[in-house]
Amino acid sequence: MMRSLAQSRQDGQESFVLHTHPYRETSLLVEAFTREHGRITMMARGARRPKSALRGALLPFQPLLLSWSGRNELRTLIRCEWRGAYSPLKGQALLCGFYLNELLLKLLPREDPHEQLFAIYEDTLAALGGDHAQGTVLRRFEMRLLRELGYAVILDRDVERGEPVARERSYVYIVERGPVGAAGARTNGVELSGQTLLDMQSGDFGSAATQQQSKLLMRALINHCLGDQVLHTRQLLRDLQEL
């Protein structure tokens, strides 16, 4: 019995809160991204009470140590502690952070550990909180997320000819296959240059053309993975850019 109880409890797990929403009269449901256990759903009992130690602590983008118990899909949160300093996100960087969280909520299966993705997410939040180009930060995270989830993003070869991508050529990226020469493309896809493909492969998003074309490509790839799900933060970011 004691062994079973120990196995059902996790203490001091490195975590980030992705989302919370009210549960019953005084509690919260917490969606957390943890280093060792992946995405976990927890109930924080009484967290909405004025004198609760959890009130004001379960906020997104703050590095936390969470402890919980339970074996079912819904765990019970026991304790929440801060684990070090962080750079608060403000303005559009804050919206970008919520976009990352929504991607993880909708694409990451529950209880599927991704320790490398956790480190990538942590580094991405730090980059958004610093003086970095937000578009570049988002594209790099999107690419790493898809690769972590097992989606092969082919950028360096023409999948139809089996040849290396040439900088000077134009291509069409077919979502379920990869890039093919634009002249021989017989289906719809994302049009982009060989230069953009090679820039993305090397992580160089310096040129305006690469920034624009990579945004369109990643949007198409993520939409494919989402299926019928809608990214609300993406639409919000788009609306703000059009103001």
BAKOLVO-310269 format. One record per residue (C-alpha): x, y, z; residue in one letter. Coordinates in pm, 1 decimal. Each point is the difference from the previous one (the first is absolute). Last residue first. Example, Ala and Ser with C-alpha at 12.3 -4.5 7.8 and 13.67 -1.06 7.14 Angstrom:
BEGIN
<rec east="1367.0" north="-106.0" up="714.0" residuo="s"/>
<rec east="-137.0" north="-344.0" up="66.0" residuo="a"/>
This chain:
BEGIN
<rec east="-454.6" north="4741.0" up="-3702.1" residuo="l"/>
<rec east="93.1" north="-289.9" up="-231.5" residuo="e"/>
<rec east="274.5" north="-133.6" up="226.5" residuo="q"/>
<rec east="-247.0" north="-11.3" up="289.7" residuo="l"/>
<rec east="-245.5" north="-210.1" up="-201.0" residuo="d"/>
<rec east="273.0" north="-250.2" up="-92.9" residuo="r"/>
<rec east="110.3" north="-36.0" up="362.2" residuo="l"/>
<rec east="-360.9" north="-63.7" up="102.5" residuo="l"/>
<rec east="-46.5" north="-255.0" up="-277.2" residuo="q"/>
<rec east="311.3" north="-185.3" up="112.5" residuo="r"/>
<rec east="-117.1" north="12.9" up="362.1" residuo="t"/>
<rec east="-326.5" north="-176.0" up="-90.2" residuo="h"/>
<rec east="167.5" north="-300.3" up="-160.1" residuo="l"/>
<rec east="-285.0" north="-204.9" up="-145.8" residuo="v"/>
<rec east="-26.7" north="-380.1" up="17.0" residuo="q"/>
<rec east="-141.4" north="-181.6" up="-303.5" residuo="d"/>
<rec east="329.3" north="-166.8" up="-93.2" residuo="g"/>
<rec east="270.0" north="141.5" up="226.5" residuo="l"/>
<rec east="286.2" north="-183.7" up="-170.5" residuo="c"/>
<rec east="-97.0" north="129.7" up="-345.0" residuo="h"/>
<rec east="-47.3" north="350.9" up="137.6" residuo="n"/>
<rec east="350.6" north="-23.7" up="146.4" residuo="i"/>
<rec east="149.5" north="-86.5" up="-338.2" residuo="l"/>
<rec east="-191.5" north="275.1" up="-182.3" residuo="a"/>
<rec east="89.8" north="266.1" up="258.8" residuo="r"/>
<rec east="362.5" north="-114.6" up="-8.1" residuo="m"/>
<rec east="12.2" north="49.3" up="-376.7" residuo="l"/>
<rec east="-164.5" north="342.4" up="3.3" residuo="l"/>
<rec east="229.9" north="126.0" up="276.3" residuo="k"/>
<rec east="302.7" north="-143.4" up="-181.4" residuo="s"/>
<rec east="-95.1" north="196.9" up="-312.2" residuo="q"/>
<rec east="-26.7" north="332.0" up="181.3" residuo="q"/>
<rec east="314.2" north="-29.1" up="212.2" residuo="q"/>
<rec east="200.7" north="-147.9" up="-285.4" residuo="t"/>
<rec east="-97.7" north="288.0" up="-227.7" residuo="a"/>
<rec east="85.4" north="259.2" up="266.6" residuo="a"/>
<rec east="349.8" north="-144.6" up="41.4" residuo="s"/>
<rec east="147.8" north="-81.1" up="340.1" residuo="g"/>
<rec east="-179.3" north="-325.2" up="73.3" residuo="f"/>
<rec east="311.6" north="-219.5" up="17.4" residuo="d"/>
<rec east="-72.9" north="-328.8" up="178.4" residuo="g"/>
<rec east="224.4" north="-204.6" up="-233.2" residuo="s"/>
<rec east="-285.9" north="-203.2" up="-147.8" residuo="q"/>
<rec east="-220.8" north="307.6" up="-3.2" residuo="m"/>
<rec east="257.6" north="189.8" up="-207.9" residuo="d"/>
<rec east="28.9" north="-299.7" up="-231.6" residuo="l"/>
<rec east="-375.4" north="-6.4" up="-58.7" residuo="l"/>
<rec east="-12.9" north="377.7" up="-40.9" residuo="t"/>
<rec east="280.6" north="-4.6" up="-257.5" residuo="q"/>
<rec east="-175.8" north="-277.0" up="-191.4" residuo="g"/>
<rec east="-288.3" north="239.1" up="-41.7" residuo="s"/>
<rec east="-355.3" north="-35.9" up="120.4" residuo="l"/>
<rec east="-346.1" north="-98.2" up="-120.5" residuo="e"/>
<rec east="-215.0" north="-179.1" up="256.6" residuo="v"/>
<rec east="-204.0" north="-284.2" up="-144.3" residuo="g"/>
<rec east="-251.0" north="-86.9" up="-266.8" residuo="n"/>
<rec east="62.2" north="-297.1" up="-225.8" residuo="t"/>
<rec east="178.6" north="-93.1" up="-322.3" residuo="r"/>
<rec east="337.1" north="151.2" up="79.8" residuo="a"/>
<rec east="249.5" north="-54.0" up="-280.1" residuo="g"/>
<rec east="94.2" north="360.8" up="-65.5" residuo="a"/>
<rec east="-13.6" north="83.9" up="372.5" residuo="a"/>
<rec east="263.1" north="-259.2" up="82.9" residuo="g"/>
<rec east="-115.2" north="-212.0" up="291.6" residuo="v"/>
<rec east="24.5" north="72.4" up="372.7" residuo="p"/>
<rec east="-141.3" north="-237.6" up="264.6" residuo="g"/>
<rec east="-242.2" north="-289.8" up="8.2" residuo="r"/>
<rec east="-315.6" north="43.0" up="210.6" residuo="e"/>
<rec east="2.1" north="379.6" up="-15.6" residuo="v"/>
<rec east="104.2" north="39.6" up="-362.2" residuo="i"/>
<rec east="258.8" north="278.6" up="-11.0" residuo="y"/>
<rec east="14.0" north="156.5" up="-345.4" residuo="v"/>
<rec east="342.8" north="101.4" up="-117.3" residuo="y"/>
<rec east="184.3" north="275.7" up="-186.1" residuo="s"/>
<rec east="365.4" north="-39.2" up="-96.0" residuo="r"/>
<rec east="295.0" north="230.9" up="71.4" residuo="e"/>
<rec east="96.3" north="-151.3" up="334.3" residuo="r"/>
<rec east="2.3" north="-358.2" up="-127.1" residuo="a"/>
<rec east="-153.0" north="-271.8" up="220.0" residuo="v"/>
<rec east="199.7" north="-322.4" up="-8.7" residuo="p"/>
<rec east="-133.6" north="-262.9" up="-242.8" residuo="e"/>
<rec east="-234.5" north="-292.7" up="63.6" residuo="g"/>
<rec east="-205.7" north="105.8" up="-303.2" residuo="r"/>
<rec east="-341.7" north="-9.0" up="167.4" residuo="e"/>
<rec east="109.9" north="71.5" up="358.4" residuo="v"/>
<rec east="206.4" north="302.5" up="-105.5" residuo="d"/>
<rec east="250.9" north="21.2" up="281.8" residuo="r"/>
<rec east="108.2" north="219.2" up="292.1" residuo="d"/>
<rec east="-323.2" north="102.3" up="171.5" residuo="l"/>
<rec east="-180.9" north="-312.8" up="114.3" residuo="i"/>
<rec east="-207.5" north="61.7" up="313.9" residuo="v"/>
<rec east="-45.8" north="-351.2" up="139.7" residuo="a"/>
<rec east="-289.8" north="-0.6" up="246.4" residuo="y"/>
<rec east="91.4" north="-213.9" up="300.6" residuo="g"/>
<rec east="-139.5" north="220.0" up="276.9" residuo="l"/>
<rec east="348.6" north="123.8" up="83.4" residuo="e"/>
<rec east="45.4" north="96.0" up="-365.3" residuo="r"/>
<rec east="-323.3" north="198.3" up="2.3" residuo="l"/>
<rec east="100.2" north="181.4" up="319.7" residuo="l"/>
<rec east="347.0" north="77.8" up="-130.3" residuo="r"/>
<rec east="-140.2" north="161.0" up="-312.2" residuo="m"/>
<rec east="-259.6" north="200.4" up="192.5" residuo="e"/>
<rec east="260.9" north="117.8" up="251.4" residuo="f"/>
<rec east="234.6" north="122.8" up="-271.7" residuo="r"/>
<rec east="-283.9" north="178.3" up="-178.3" residuo="r"/>
<rec east="-116.4" north="168.1" up="322.9" residuo="l"/>
<rec east="344.5" north="137.3" up="92.0" residuo="v"/>
<rec east="55.7" north="128.9" up="-353.4" residuo="t"/>
<rec east="-334.9" north="179.6" up="0.2" residuo="g"/>
<rec east="70.4" north="149.1" up="342.7" residuo="q"/>
<rec east="331.2" north="158.9" up="-95.6" residuo="a"/>
<rec east="200.5" north="-10.7" up="323.1" residuo="h"/>
<rec east="63.1" north="258.8" up="272.2" residuo="d"/>
<rec east="-94.4" north="-206.3" up="302.9" residuo="g"/>
<rec east="-324.6" north="-135.2" up="145.4" residuo="g"/>
<rec east="-76.3" north="-181.4" up="-325.3" residuo="l"/>
<rec east="347.7" north="-158.4" up="14.6" residuo="a"/>
<rec east="-53.6" north="-113.4" up="360.7" residuo="a"/>
<rec east="-335.7" north="-152.7" up="-96.2" residuo="l"/>
<rec east="171.5" north="-181.3" up="-287.4" residuo="t"/>
<rec east="271.7" north="-138.2" up="230.3" residuo="d"/>
<rec east="-264.2" north="-148.8" up="230.1" residuo="e"/>
<rec east="-192.3" north="-146.9" up="-294.1" residuo="y"/>
<rec east="319.7" north="-154.9" up="-139.4" residuo="i"/>
<rec east="80.7" north="-150.7" up="340.9" residuo="a"/>
<rec east="-351.7" north="-149.8" up="21.2" residuo="f"/>
<rec east="34.8" north="-123.4" up="-357.1" residuo="l"/>
<rec east="316.6" north="-186.2" up="99.7" residuo="q"/>
<rec east="-175.8" north="-159.1" up="297.0" residuo="e"/>
<rec east="-296.3" north="-116.1" up="-207.2" residuo="h"/>
<rec east="-203.6" north="-234.1" up="220.3" residuo="p"/>
<rec east="-340.9" north="-112.5" up="-133.9" residuo="d"/>
<rec east="-241.1" north="29.1" up="291.5" residuo="e"/>
<rec east="-266.9" north="177.7" up="-204.8" residuo="r"/>
<rec east="52.9" north="28.4" up="-374.8" residuo="p"/>
<rec east="163.1" north="321.9" up="-126.0" residuo="l"/>
<rec east="-171.1" north="164.0" up="-297.8" residuo="l"/>
<rec east="-288.8" north="200.5" up="144.3" residuo="k"/>
<rec east="136.5" north="101.2" up="339.7" residuo="l"/>
<rec east="355.5" north="40.9" up="-130.0" residuo="l"/>
<rec east="-110.9" north="225.7" up="-285.8" residuo="l"/>
<rec east="-220.3" north="199.1" up="237.7" residuo="e"/>
<rec east="294.1" north="56.5" up="231.9" residuo="n"/>
<rec east="221.6" north="123.2" up="-281.4" residuo="l"/>
<rec east="-273.1" north="243.1" up="-111.0" residuo="y"/>
<rec east="-36.8" north="120.4" up="360.2" residuo="f"/>
<rec east="369.8" north="85.2" up="-5.6" residuo="g"/>
<rec east="-39.2" north="187.3" up="-328.8" residuo="c"/>
<rec east="-280.2" north="200.5" up="161.4" residuo="l"/>
<rec east="237.5" north="91.7" up="283.5" residuo="l"/>
<rec east="268.8" north="99.5" up="-250.6" residuo="a"/>
<rec east="-260.4" north="230.3" up="-159.9" residuo="q"/>
<rec east="-17.0" north="208.6" up="315.8" residuo="g"/>
<rec east="195.9" north="-134.5" up="295.0" residuo="k"/>
<rec east="167.0" north="-324.7" up="101.5" residuo="l"/>
<rec east="162.1" north="-6.8" up="341.9" residuo="p"/>
<rec east="367.7" north="-105.9" up="0.5" residuo="s"/>
<rec east="55.1" north="-283.2" up="247.3" residuo="y"/>
<rec east="158.5" north="-56.9" up="339.5" residuo="a"/>
<rec east="33.0" north="-329.6" up="181.0" residuo="g"/>
<rec east="-213.9" north="-298.9" up="86.8" residuo="r"/>
<rec east="-333.3" north="123.5" up="136.1" residuo="w"/>
<rec east="-193.4" north="-243.8" up="216.0" residuo="e"/>
<rec east="-338.0" north="-174.8" up="-39.9" residuo="c"/>
<rec east="-130.4" north="-272.4" up="231.2" residuo="r"/>
<rec east="-260.1" north="-275.9" up="12.3" residuo="i"/>
<rec east="-165.1" north="0.3" up="-342.6" residuo="l"/>
<rec east="-246.1" north="-287.6" up="-39.6" residuo="t"/>
<rec east="24.4" north="-202.6" up="-320.1" residuo="r"/>
<rec east="-270.3" north="-35.5" up="-267.6" residuo="l"/>
<rec east="87.9" north="-279.3" up="-244.3" residuo="e"/>
<rec east="1.3" north="-243.9" up="290.8" residuo="n"/>
<rec east="304.4" north="-101.6" up="202.9" residuo="r"/>
<rec east="-4.9" north="257.8" up="273.9" residuo="g"/>
<rec east="236.1" north="242.0" up="171.7" residuo="s"/>
<rec east="159.0" north="331.9" up="-84.8" residuo="w"/>
<rec east="306.9" north="214.4" up="59.1" residuo="s"/>
<rec east="89.0" north="293.1" up="-223.9" residuo="l"/>
<rec east="331.1" north="184.8" up="-21.6" residuo="l"/>
<rec east="-50.9" north="310.8" up="-208.6" residuo="l"/>
<rec east="161.8" north="208.8" up="-273.9" residuo="p"/>
<rec east="-246.2" north="283.5" up="-72.3" residuo="q"/>
<rec east="-134.0" north="23.9" up="-357.1" residuo="f"/>
<rec east="-366.7" north="-48.7" up="95.9" residuo="p"/>
<rec east="-135.0" north="75.6" up="347.8" residuo="l"/>
<rec east="-81.0" north="-244.0" up="278.9" residuo="l"/>
<rec east="142.6" north="208.2" up="283.0" residuo="a"/>
<rec east="-268.2" north="268.7" up="30.0" residuo="g"/>
<rec east="-214.0" north="-211.7" up="232.0" residuo="r"/>
<rec east="186.7" north="-319.4" up="85.9" residuo="l"/>
<rec east="56.1" north="93.4" up="364.7" residuo="a"/>
<rec east="-377.4" north="43.1" up="28.2" residuo="s"/>
<rec east="-116.6" north="296.0" up="208.1" residuo="k"/>
<rec east="-238.0" north="153.4" up="-255.5" residuo="p"/>
<rec east="-142.5" north="-338.5" up="-111.1" residuo="r"/>
<rec east="55.0" north="-70.0" up="-368.6" residuo="r"/>
<rec east="254.9" north="-276.1" up="61.2" residuo="a"/>
<rec east="-246.7" north="-193.1" up="218.6" residuo="g"/>
<rec east="109.6" north="-333.9" up="-143.6" residuo="r"/>
<rec east="243.6" north="23.1" up="-290.2" residuo="a"/>
<rec east="-112.5" north="-276.4" up="-235.2" residuo="m"/>
<rec east="268.6" north="-125.3" up="-232.7" residuo="m"/>
<rec east="42.9" north="-78.1" up="-369.8" residuo="t"/>
<rec east="349.2" north="-109.8" up="-110.4" residuo="i"/>
<rec east="192.3" north="67.2" up="-322.2" residuo="r"/>
<rec east="340.4" north="-165.7" up="-9.5" residuo="g"/>
<rec east="109.0" north="-215.0" up="294.8" residuo="h"/>
<rec east="368.7" north="80.3" up="51.7" residuo="e"/>
<rec east="26.7" north="366.8" up="-99.3" residuo="r"/>
<rec east="-354.4" north="100.6" up="84.9" residuo="t"/>
<rec east="-254.8" north="194.3" up="-206.1" residuo="f"/>
<rec east="-300.1" north="86.4" up="216.5" residuo="a"/>
<rec east="-373.8" north="22.9" up="-65.5" residuo="e"/>
<rec east="-158.4" north="111.8" up="326.4" residuo="v"/>
<rec east="-366.0" north="-40.2" up="92.7" residuo="l"/>
<rec east="-80.4" north="247.7" up="271.3" residuo="l"/>
<rec east="-196.6" north="-17.7" up="325.4" residuo="s"/>
<rec east="-241.1" north="221.4" up="193.5" residuo="t"/>
<rec east="-353.1" north="-72.6" up="-123.5" residuo="e"/>
<rec east="40.6" north="-284.2" up="-249.4" residuo="r"/>
<rec east="297.0" north="30.7" up="-231.8" residuo="y"/>
<rec east="112.7" north="333.6" up="-139.6" residuo="p"/>
<rec east="252.2" north="1.4" up="-287.2" residuo="h"/>
<rec east="375.9" north="-24.4" up="-20.6" residuo="t"/>
<rec east="242.8" north="-12.2" up="-292.5" residuo="h"/>
<rec east="358.0" north="-86.5" up="-93.0" residuo="l"/>
<rec east="152.5" north="-1.8" up="347.9" residuo="v"/>
<rec east="370.4" north="-76.9" up="-15.6" residuo="f"/>
<rec east="173.0" north="-285.1" up="179.4" residuo="s"/>
<rec east="307.4" north="-142.0" up="168.7" residuo="e"/>
<rec east="-130.2" north="-274.0" up="231.1" residuo="q"/>
<rec east="41.9" north="59.2" up="373.1" residuo="g"/>
<rec east="-179.7" north="-311.8" up="122.4" residuo="d"/>
<rec east="-191.9" north="-267.6" up="-190.2" residuo="q"/>
<rec east="-247.0" north="-227.8" up="173.8" residuo="r"/>
<rec east="-171.7" north="-311.2" up="-138.9" residuo="s"/>
<rec east="310.4" north="-219.3" up="31.8" residuo="q"/>
<rec east="34.9" north="86.8" up="367.7" residuo="a"/>
<rec east="-362.8" north="-97.9" up="67.7" residuo="l"/>
<rec east="46.2" north="-338.1" up="-169.6" residuo="s"/>
<rec east="315.5" north="-65.9" up="203.4" residuo="r"/>
<rec east="-180.0" north="81.5" up="323.7" residuo="m"/>
<rec east="-280.3" north="-242.6" up="-88.6" residuo="m"/>
